[in-house]
Amino acid sequence: DNAFSPISTNGGNPSYVFLGGLIGKSGVSALHELCSKYRWDMPTYNLIEPQSALNTNKSDKGIGNGSISYGTSHDFVLSVHVNGNELGRGRGGTKAAAKQDSSRKALAALVPGVVFDPN
C-alpha cells in the first residue's frame, strides 16, 4: 500500500510519468503542477513558527530558568500538506524561502530520486 493512501496516481507512478515536467521549475510551481496533473488537492502551507521560537531551552523539573537562543531572528519554518498529509517542512530566512524548501521536500517524498539545485 502507498504510505500516502489518500494520494494516488490511479496506477501511474509520478517518478516515471512526471519527472520530465519538473525540469526548470521552482519547487512550489512543480508541486502545484503535480497536484493538478493527478487531481489532488492543491498544497496548503502553514507557518509552524519563527525558528527563534523553536529554540526555547527549558530544563527538566523546573530547575534553572528557561532561555531562548535567538541565532537568526528571521528563520521561518513552514509545513506543506497535500490531501491532508504533511509531506514536508521547510526552513528559510524568509517565508518564501521556507515555502520553496518545504515544497522541494514534499516533491522528494512524492517523486523518489528527484534532485534540486542547492539554490
C-alpha positions as CSV (number, residue, x, y, z in Angstrom):
1,D,0.0,0.0,0.0
2,N,1.0,3.6,-0.6
3,A,2.2,5.4,2.5
4,F,0.1,8.4,1.3
5,S,-3.1,6.5,0.9
6,P,-5.3,9.5,0.1
7,I,-2.8,10.4,-2.7
8,S,-3.0,8.1,-5.6
9,T,-2.0,8.3,-9.2
10,N,-4.6,5.8,-10.4
11,G,-1.9,3.3,-11.1
12,G,0.7,5.8,-12.5
13,N,4.0,6.3,-10.8
14,P,4.8,10.1,-10.6
15,S,8.6,9.3,-10.8
16,Y,8.1,7.8,-14.3
17,V,5.2,9.8,-15.6
18,F,6.1,13.3,-14.4
19,L,9.8,13.7,-13.8
20,G,10.5,15.4,-17.1
21,G,7.9,18.1,-16.2
22,L,9.8,19.1,-13.1
23,I,12.9,20.3,-15.0
24,G,13.4,24.1,-14.7
25,K,10.5,24.7,-12.3
26,S,10.6,26.1,-8.8
27,G,9.6,23.7,-6.0
28,V,6.3,25.5,-5.5
29,S,5.5,25.5,-9.2
30,A,6.4,21.9,-9.7
31,L,4.4,20.7,-6.7
32,H,1.3,22.7,-7.8
33,E,1.6,21.2,-11.3
34,L,2.0,17.7,-9.9
35,C,-1.1,18.1,-7.8
36,S,-3.1,19.5,-10.7
37,K,-2.0,16.7,-13.0
38,Y,-3.1,14.0,-10.6
39,R,-6.2,15.9,-9.4
40,W,-5.0,16.1,-5.8
41,D,-5.9,19.0,-3.5
42,M,-3.7,22.0,-4.0
43,P,-0.9,22.2,-1.5
44,T,-1.5,24.3,1.7
45,Y,1.3,25.9,3.6
46,N,1.3,26.5,7.4
47,L,3.7,28.6,9.3
48,I,4.9,26.5,12.2
49,E,6.6,29.4,13.9
50,P,9.6,31.5,13.5
51,Q,12.8,29.5,14.1
52,S,13.9,31.6,17.1
53,A,10.7,30.5,19.0
54,L,11.7,26.8,18.4
55,N,15.0,27.2,20.2
56,T,13.5,27.7,23.7
57,N,15.5,25.7,26.2
58,K,13.7,24.5,29.3
59,S,15.3,22.4,32.0
60,D,13.6,19.3,33.5
61,K,11.8,19.6,36.8
62,G,11.9,23.4,36.6
63,I,15.5,23.6,37.8
64,G,17.2,26.7,36.3
65,N,15.5,29.2,34.1
66,G,14.3,28.8,30.5
67,S,16.2,30.7,28.0
68,I,15.8,31.5,24.3
69,S,18.6,31.0,21.8
70,Y,17.9,33.5,19.1
71,G,20.5,32.7,16.4
72,T,19.0,34.4,13.4
73,S,15.8,36.1,14.2
74,H,14.3,35.7,10.7
75,D,14.3,31.9,10.2
76,F,10.8,30.6,9.4
77,V,9.5,27.0,9.4
78,L,6.6,26.1,7.1
79,S,4.8,22.8,6.6
80,V,3.2,21.7,3.4
81,H,0.1,19.5,3.2
82,V,-1.5,17.7,0.2
83,N,-4.8,15.8,0.7
84,G,-4.5,16.2,4.4
85,N,-1.0,14.7,4.6
86,E,2.0,16.7,5.8
87,L,4.7,16.0,3.1
88,G,7.5,18.3,4.2
89,R,8.7,21.0,6.4
90,G,11.0,23.7,5.1
91,R,13.2,26.3,6.8
92,G,14.4,29.7,5.4
93,G,15.3,33.2,6.1
94,T,12.1,34.4,4.5
95,K,8.6,32.8,4.3
96,A,9.1,32.4,0.6
97,A,12.4,30.6,1.0
98,A,10.8,28.3,3.6
99,K,7.9,27.6,1.2
100,Q,10.3,26.6,-1.5
101,D,12.2,24.3,0.9
102,S,9.0,22.6,2.1
103,S,7.8,22.2,-1.5
104,R,11.1,20.6,-2.5
105,K,10.9,18.2,0.4
106,A,7.3,17.3,-0.5
107,L,8.3,16.6,-4.1
108,A,11.2,14.4,-2.8
109,A,8.7,12.4,-0.8
110,L,6.3,12.1,-3.7
111,V,8.8,11.5,-6.5
112,P,11.7,9.3,-5.3
113,G,15.0,10.3,-6.9
114,V,14.1,13.9,-7.7
115,V,17.1,16.2,-7.1
116,F,17.1,20.0,-6.9
117,D,19.9,22.6,-7.3
118,P,21.1,23.9,-3.9
119,N,19.9,27.4,-4.8
